[in-house]
């Protein structure tokens, strides 16, 4: 559902990380709406501003955004 927005973010991530390190960007379609200091502030701003779907992403390098999950469950 947010594939377009996420793919756009990935395509401009390097520039966003340089220009807005550590901030949160709000993207609708192929448009950057604004930057915020926290995810919570970004979400609160969008609740009052925009109806519909939007993407909030942290402007950090890709290597820092990879999440790892460990489980003791073995899948066969």
C-alpha positions as CSV (number, residue, x, y, z in Angstrom):
1,X,0.0,0.0,0.0
2,X,2.9,2.4,0.7
3,X,5.2,0.8,-1.9
4,X,5.4,4.0,-4.0
5,X,6.3,6.2,-1.0
6,X,8.8,3.7,0.3
7,X,10.5,3.2,-3.0
8,X,10.7,7.0,-3.4
9,X,12.3,7.3,0.1
10,X,14.9,4.6,-0.8
11,X,15.7,6.5,-4.0
12,X,16.4,9.8,-2.2
13,X,17.6,8.3,1.2
14,X,21.3,9.3,0.7
15,X,20.4,13.0,0.1
16,X,17.9,13.0,3.0
17,X,20.5,11.5,5.4
18,X,23.0,14.2,4.4
19,X,20.5,17.1,4.6
20,X,18.3,16.0,7.5
21,X,20.3,13.5,9.6
22,X,18.2,11.8,12.3
23,X,15.0,13.6,11.4
24,X,11.8,12.0,10.3
25,X,10.4,12.7,6.8
26,X,6.7,12.5,5.8
27,X,6.1,11.4,2.3
28,X,2.8,11.3,0.3
29,X,3.2,9.8,-3.2
30,X,6.4,11.2,-4.6
31,X,6.2,14.4,-2.5
32,X,8.1,15.2,0.7
33,X,5.7,17.1,2.9
34,X,7.9,18.0,5.9
35,X,10.6,16.9,8.4
36,X,10.2,16.5,12.2
37,X,12.4,15.8,15.2
38,X,10.5,12.7,16.2
39,X,8.2,10.1,14.8
40,X,5.5,11.0,17.4
41,X,5.6,14.7,16.4
42,X,5.4,13.8,12.7
43,X,2.4,11.6,13.3
44,X,0.6,14.2,15.5
45,X,1.2,16.8,12.8
46,X,-0.2,14.6,10.1
47,X,-3.3,13.7,12.1
48,X,-4.2,17.4,12.0
49,X,-3.0,18.1,8.4
50,X,-3.6,15.2,6.0
51,X,-6.3,12.7,5.3
52,X,-5.3,9.4,3.6
53,X,-2.1,7.4,3.7
54,X,1.4,8.8,4.2
55,X,4.8,7.4,5.1
56,X,7.0,8.4,8.0
57,X,10.6,7.4,7.7
58,X,13.7,8.0,9.8
59,X,16.5,9.7,7.9
60,X,19.3,7.4,8.8
61,X,21.8,5.4,6.7
62,X,20.4,2.1,5.4
63,X,23.0,0.0,7.4
64,X,21.6,1.5,10.6
65,X,18.0,0.9,9.7
66,X,18.3,-2.9,9.3
67,X,16.5,-4.7,12.1
68,X,17.4,-8.3,13.2
69,X,15.0,-10.6,15.0
70,X,16.1,-13.8,16.7
71,X,13.9,-16.8,17.6
72,X,14.4,-20.1,19.2
73,X,11.8,-21.6,16.9
74,X,13.1,-23.7,14.1
75,X,11.0,-23.7,10.9
76,X,11.0,-26.9,8.9
